[in-house]
Each structure stands twice: as C-alpha cells, then as structure tokens.
Amino acid sequence: MTTLYRSLAYAGLLSLSALAHGAPAATAAGAGTAVVSMGYDTTRGMFFEPKELTVPVGTTVTFNNSDGSNHSVVFKDGPNSGRMKHHTTWTRTFTAPGSYPYECSIHGKAMSGVIIVK
C-alpha cells in the first residue's frame, strides 16, 4: 500500500476494503475535513487522488502536493490555488451542494477531478 493510500485510509477517507477493490470514489464521513493528494506515477501519469470525492456541505478539502512537480487546483467558479510547489497544501471549504470540477492549470484535463457536495 502506498503512503498516499495509507494516509487516506488512516484519515478515514478510504477503507482498506475499498482500496483492495479499487473503489473509484471516496466519501468523507460527515462534514469536517477531507484530503486530495496530487502527484505523478508511471502507471497513471499526473493525478489527483481520489479523482472523485463526495462530501457533505461544510467540508473543508485540503489539496496536498506530494509530488516533485508544480501543480495547481483550478475551479471554474474559483477560488484557485495558484502554483503549488512540492510539499505545499491549499484548502477550500464547500458551503453549497453541487458538483465542482477542477483541473491542474499546468497539466490540463489529463489531471482533473471533481468534488461532489451533498
């Protein structure tokens, strides 16, 4: 299990059974906080993990750049992270239900994700 998955499982965002079965989306258990990591590996290329995250209204999502490359988090409705260097984080609190797609402005649609707020 990678450090990323271990961290997400420890944070309660992914269960070990979901990891074992390759679950495509994570769900945060109650308003509070959630984590999305960004990085690169030779299998997936540039990525956000989880790519799709469902959270309740009021959740603060922390985007964590654990990669050696610069990345960004850009939402169509703003606000945006700006350029994030290695080992930096940026947070956004989601106060209204909806679907919030985002992408890295540096790597484009190949590196994208969505936050679903219910």
Secondary structure, 3 states (H helix, E strand, C coil): CCHHHHHHHHCCCCCHHHHHCCCCEEECCCCCEEEEEEEEECCCEEEEECCEEEECCCCEEEEEECCCCCECCEECCCCCCCCECCCEEEEEECCCCEEEEEEECCCEEEEEEEEEEC
